[in-house]
Amino acid sequence: MTHTLTKLAAQPIDAIIFVGTYQPFIHLINLAHHQDLDVFFTSFSFIGSHNLLSKITESSKVILSEVMSSPKDCDWQLCQQFRIDMRNEGYTELNRIQLEGYLNAFVFAQVATQCQKILNRQCLLIQFSKFNYQDNALNINFNNEYNQGLQQVYFSFSKAINKKY
């Protein structure tokens, strides 16, 4: 990876976009700092900020997009219920991964209850296409073309930045 960074450093670049898992991405970010490569880093994959940021040891500029809101800042009714349920189970540190799992379980349970006669793939596909959930700030409905429920991505700068931009 050092050879690749040397090649990148010789180019007029503003950002490095990474596709893949977070371990090589972390290594790349930390290595770039030691080579004085001052660029933004971002990823196109499901790299969660909690795991990523806890392992970046060097000052860096990291831009992350996440499919979940922060559970601390979220004002959805489901978020409020998530915080209550997690607190009741003894969890005090909450993260996006937990919230995403909670939301996935909620949606699946809602859809599966519509398949009470026969819970199978065909029924689930039909019920997912009909599913629609809305509360004060959250809208979940599945688009047949894209097969996704949420229509929003959350943008955040990492705490690894210690410079003003």
JOHULIN-V634559 format. One record per pair of residues at least 6 apart in sequence whose ideal C-beta (glycine too) atoms are under 6 Angstrom apart, sorted by the first residue. I is the first residue (numbers start at 1). GAP is how many residues later the second one is. If there is no record, write none. Layout:
I|GAP ; I|GAP
//
This chain:
5|26 ; 5|27 ; 5|30 ; 9|28 ; 13|26 ; 15|24 ; 15|25 ; 16|23 ; 16|25 ; 17|25 ; 18|7 ; 18|25 ; 19|25 ; 19|26 ; 22|25 ; 22|29 ; 22|30 ; 25|18 ; 26|29 ; 26|30 ; 29|12 ; 29|27 ; 29|31 ; 30|27 ; 30|28 ; 33|25 ; 33|27 ; 40|21 ; 40|23 ; 41|21 ; 42|21 ; 48|49 ; 49|15 ; 50|45 ; 53|105 ; 56|104 ; 59|103 ; 60|100 ; 61|100 ; 62|96 ; 62|98 ; 64|92 ; 65|88 ; 65|90 ; 66|30 ; 66|88 ; 68|28 ; 68|31 ; 68|32 ; 69|85 ; 71|23 ; 71|28 ; 75|62 ; 76|59 ; 76|61 ; 76|62 ; 77|58 ; 82|17 ; 82|20 ; 86|8 ; 111|16 ; 111|17 ; 111|20 ; 114|13 ; 115|8 ; 115|12 ; 128|14 ; 129|13 ; 129|15 ; 131|11 ; 132|9 ; 133|7 ; 140|9 ; 142|7
//
